[in-house]
């Protein structure tokens, strides 16, 4: 049965709009877990635009399920990871000017670099994932780095306009899922998924986890975070294993 991972970055973004103390993403993570989330995700960016070091430290102390730290492949983030000891990390591309992550990590041109970066993290018994597009070269490269998981970027599918374009992007993802599973990678999906488009994956076997943030936090503005998480969790938990 697939599980739901809730990204609480957008709670921190709302807090940072006033440079204040509320809403607190740590409280949001606790409420999400109570509502059924099986993993909490946060992205500690280089510029600390939303989640900050205090948040990460408190999340590590309080998260009762699994803590997934999204991060760039930098020396600073490697050090923070090894000090914090999240349950799993996901390497993502990061640009200062982007509003949110715009695409998958280019692993194919950096296999040796990423393998070396992941080595001490894997040695510390922290699980690893790579956020990549559903590209055959990137999937093969991800396997070569020693990472146990990939998270396939679903943003292009979510943003596609029109039935033909949406179908084409979906087919790329489905092909990528099959390829990854065939070579022994565990597959997560994430970026741009919401209460409607996630249903296109309801009959796709073998998905380990759905990583969803913006849609849940947006709905939480209307119905509260507990209800928003419960609704998404009910959907995901009904999908085929």
SVG drawing of the C-alpha trace seen along z (x, -y; Angstrom):
<svg xmlns="http://www.w3.org/2000/svg" viewBox="-13 -41 46 47">
<polyline fill="none" stroke="black" stroke-width="0.4" points="0.0,0.0 1.5,-3.4 2.0,-6.0 1.5,-9.8 4.4,-12.1 3.4,-15.7 5.7,-18.6 5.3,-21.4 7.5,-24.0 4.5,-26.2 3.6,-26.6 7.1,-28.1 6.6,-30.3 3.5,-31.8 5.4,-32.4 8.3,-34.1 5.9,-36.5 5.8,-38.4 9.1,-37.3 7.3,-36.1 6.8,-33.0 3.5,-31.7 2.3,-29.5 4.9,-27.1 5.8,-24.3 6.7,-22.1 3.2,-22.2 1.9,-21.6 4.0,-18.5 2.6,-17.2 -1.0,-17.8 -0.2,-16.1 1.1,-13.0 -2.0,-12.9 -4.2,-13.0 -2.4,-10.1 0.8,-11.3 3.4,-8.6 6.3,-11.0 7.1,-14.7 9.1,-16.4 11.0,-19.7 13.5,-21.4 16.3,-23.3 17.4,-25.6 20.7,-27.4 18.9,-30.8 16.6,-29.5 13.6,-31.1 11.2,-29.0 12.4,-26.1 15.3,-27.1 17.8,-25.4 15.7,-25.8 12.8,-24.1 14.9,-21.2 16.3,-20.6 12.9,-20.6 11.4,-18.4 14.1,-15.8 13.2,-15.9 9.5,-15.6 8.6,-13.8 7.2,-10.4 7.0,-8.8 9.7,-9.5 11.6,-12.7 12.6,-13.4 15.1,-16.2 15.2,-17.6 18.5,-19.3 21.1,-20.3 24.3,-18.3 26.5,-20.8 29.1,-20.4 27.0,-22.4 23.9,-20.3 25.9,-17.1 27.3,-18.3 23.8,-19.3 22.4,-15.9 25.0,-13.9 24.4,-16.0 20.6,-15.9 20.3,-12.2 16.9,-12.4 15.4,-9.0 15.8,-9.7 17.2,-12.5 16.2,-13.5 18.7,-15.4 17.1,-18.1 18.3,-20.7 18.3,-24.2 18.4,-27.7 18.1,-30.9 15.8,-32.5 13.2,-29.7 9.9,-29.9 9.9,-26.1 11.9,-23.2 11.5,-23.3 12.8,-20.0 14.7,-16.9 18.3,-16.6 20.8,-16.0 22.4,-12.8 23.6,-11.4 26.4,-14.0 27.4,-13.8 27.3,-10.1 30.7,-9.9 30.1,-13.2 26.7,-12.2 27.9,-8.7 30.8,-10.2 28.4,-12.7 26.0,-10.0 28.6,-7.5 29.0,-8.9 25.2,-9.4 24.5,-5.8 27.3,-4.7 25.4,-6.5 22.3,-4.3 20.3,-7.3 18.2,-6.3 18.7,-8.2 16.6,-9.4 17.2,-11.4 14.5,-13.7 14.7,-13.1 12.7,-13.4 11.2,-10.3 14.1,-10.1 15.7,-6.7 19.3,-8.1 18.6,-9.7 17.0,-6.6 19.9,-4.4 22.3,-7.0 20.4,-7.1 20.9,-3.4 24.6,-3.8 25.0,-6.2 23.9,-3.7 20.7,-5.4 17.9,-3.2 15.1,-5.4 14.2,-7.9 11.4,-10.4 10.0,-10.9 9.2,-14.6 5.5,-14.8 5.5,-18.6 5.6,-18.5 2.6,-16.2 0.7,-18.4 1.4,-21.5 0.6,-20.0 -2.2,-21.8 -4.7,-19.7 -5.5,-16.0 -2.8,-15.1 0.0,-16.8 -1.2,-15.4 -1.4,-11.9 2.1,-12.2 3.6,-13.3 1.7,-10.6 3.1,-7.9 6.6,-9.1 6.1,-8.8 4.5,-5.3 7.4,-4.1 9.9,-5.6 8.3,-3.8 8.5,-0.5 12.1,-1.0 13.1,-2.0 11.3,1.0 12.9,3.4 16.4,2.3 15.6,2.5 14.9,-1.1 12.1,-2.1 9.9,-4.7 8.3,-7.8 6.3,-10.4 6.0,-14.1 5.6,-17.7 2.3,-19.3 0.1,-16.4 -3.3,-17.3 -6.6,-15.7 -7.6,-15.3 -4.6,-14.5 -3.2,-12.0 -6.0,-9.7 -4.3,-8.9 -1.9,-6.8 -4.4,-4.9 -4.0,-1.7 -0.2,-1.9 1.4,0.8 4.6,0.5 4.6,-3.2 6.2,-3.5 5.2,-7.1 3.4,-10.2 5.1,-13.4 2.5,-16.2 2.7,-19.6 1.2,-22.7 -2.2,-21.1 -2.6,-19.9 -1.6,-23.2 -3.8,-25.1 -6.8,-23.0 -5.9,-23.4 -6.6,-27.1 -10.3,-26.1 -10.8,-23.0 -7.8,-22.8 -4.7,-20.8 -6.1,-17.7 -9.0,-17.4 -6.8,-18.2 -4.3,-15.5 -7.0,-12.9 -8.7,-13.4 -5.4,-13.0 -4.4,-10.0 -7.7,-8.3 -7.1,-8.6 -3.5,-7.4 -4.2,-4.5 -6.9,-3.3 -4.5,-2.9 -3.1,0.5 0.1,1.7"/>
</svg>
